[in-house]
Structure formats: C-alpha cells, structure tokens
Amino acid sequence: MFGLPTPVVGVEPCEGNTLSKQHFEPVEAKRAGGKRLSVEDAAAYTGLSESTLNKLRMTGNGPQYCKLGRRILYDTCRLDEWLSSNLRSSTSDLGTAEAA
C-alpha cells in the first residue's frame, strides 16, 4: 500500500530505518541465537516478577524490549546483557565506575 513493501514474516528492517526491500534481512541472521520471550517468560528467566519488569519498562530502567502491536518481547541476549550490567560487588557499589 502506498509504495511501501509489505512486511514479511521472518524479516526485519536493517539499520538505516528505510523501508525498501533491499534493506530487509532474515531475523535469524540478526538475532545470532537469541530467543524472544513474553513478559511472563522473561520474568521467570530473570527471577523478577512481571510487575517489576513492567515498572522497569515504564521508567526506562529495564532491559531493552521489542513491541509488536500490544505484545512485548524480550530477547534473551538483551536480558543477559542487562543482568550483567547490574552486577555489583557490595551493597555500597553504585555500579557507576569499574572496579579497580
């Protein structure tokens, strides 16, 4: 419709944010083995409650996610990165500087 390509299942746009067919590539090539999880499954994966994940998403302090219509999906690779970024050595560690 209106000259834009029709989205195809299993592909997503590459970098550049242009909607031309030459800028589409398979999702599997970009995901590199990551699995997408619902909020419920992501909560179980991280050990957090669904409510906590929802609040973190609203404040922008949670892991990156993908929104497809009303669905929220979390990539396991992004969840692992986010969990790693929240590692602390002690209760006084604010996580703002690398440990020497």
C-alpha positions as CSV (number, residue, x, y, z in Angstrom):
1,M,0.0,0.0,0.0
2,F,1.3,3.5,-0.9
3,G,4.5,2.0,-2.4
4,L,5.9,0.6,0.8
5,P,6.9,-3.1,0.9
6,T,4.6,-5.5,2.7
7,P,6.2,-6.8,5.9
8,V,7.2,-10.5,5.5
9,V,7.2,-12.9,8.4
10,G,10.7,-13.7,9.5
11,V,12.4,-10.5,8.3
12,E,13.0,-7.1,9.9
13,P,14.5,-3.9,8.6
14,C,18.3,-3.4,8.8
15,E,20.0,-0.3,10.1
16,G,19.1,2.9,8.4
17,N,15.4,3.0,9.1
18,T,14.4,3.0,5.4
19,L,11.6,0.8,4.2
20,S,12.9,-0.6,1.0
21,K,13.2,-4.3,0.2
22,Q,17.0,-4.2,-0.2
23,H,17.2,-3.2,3.5
24,F,15.4,-6.3,4.8
25,E,17.4,-9.3,6.0
26,P,16.4,-12.5,7.9
27,V,15.7,-12.2,11.6
28,E,17.8,-15.2,12.4
29,A,20.9,-13.5,10.9
30,K,20.4,-10.6,13.3
31,R,19.4,-12.5,16.4
32,A,22.5,-14.7,16.5
33,G,20.9,-17.4,18.5
34,G,18.8,-15.2,20.9
35,K,15.3,-16.3,21.8
36,R,12.4,-13.9,22.2
37,L,10.3,-14.3,25.4
38,S,7.0,-12.9,26.6
39,V,6.9,-10.7,29.7
40,E,5.8,-13.8,31.7
41,D,8.7,-15.9,30.4
42,A,11.2,-13.0,30.8
43,A,10.1,-12.6,34.4
44,A,10.8,-16.3,35.1
45,Y,14.1,-16.0,33.2
46,T,15.4,-13.1,35.2
47,G,13.8,-14.1,38.5
48,L,11.8,-10.9,38.7
49,S,8.0,-10.5,38.8
50,E,6.0,-9.4,35.8
51,S,5.0,-6.3,37.7
52,T,8.6,-5.4,38.3
53,L,9.5,-5.9,34.6
54,N,6.5,-3.7,33.6
55,K,7.6,-0.9,36.0
56,L,11.2,-1.1,34.9
57,R,10.0,-0.8,31.3
58,M,7.8,2.2,32.1
59,T,10.7,4.0,33.8
60,G,13.3,3.1,31.1
61,N,15.5,1.3,33.7
62,G,14.8,-2.3,32.5
63,P,16.2,-4.4,29.7
64,Q,15.6,-3.5,26.0
65,Y,12.5,-5.0,24.5
66,C,10.6,-5.2,21.3
67,K,7.0,-4.0,21.0
68,L,4.9,-5.7,18.3
69,G,1.4,-4.2,18.5
70,R,0.3,-4.9,22.0
71,R,2.9,-7.7,22.5
72,I,6.1,-7.1,24.5
73,L,9.0,-9.4,23.7
74,Y,12.4,-9.6,25.4
75,D,15.4,-11.1,23.6
76,T,17.4,-13.5,25.9
77,C,20.7,-11.9,24.7
78,R,19.5,-8.5,25.8
79,L,18.3,-9.9,29.1
80,D,21.7,-11.4,29.8
81,E,23.4,-8.1,28.9
82,W,21.1,-6.2,31.2
83,L,21.6,-8.7,34.1
84,S,25.4,-8.4,33.6
85,S,25.2,-4.6,33.6
86,N,23.6,-4.8,37.0
87,L,26.3,-6.8,38.7
88,R,27.6,-5.3,42.0
89,S,30.5,-6.3,44.3
90,S,28.9,-4.9,47.5
91,T,25.9,-3.0,48.8
92,S,27.8,0.2,48.6
93,D,28.7,-0.3,45.0
94,L,26.7,2.1,42.9
95,G,27.7,0.5,39.6
96,T,28.9,3.8,38.1
97,A,32.6,3.0,38.0
98,E,34.6,-0.1,37.1
99,A,36.2,-1.9,40.0
100,A,40.0,-1.3,40.1
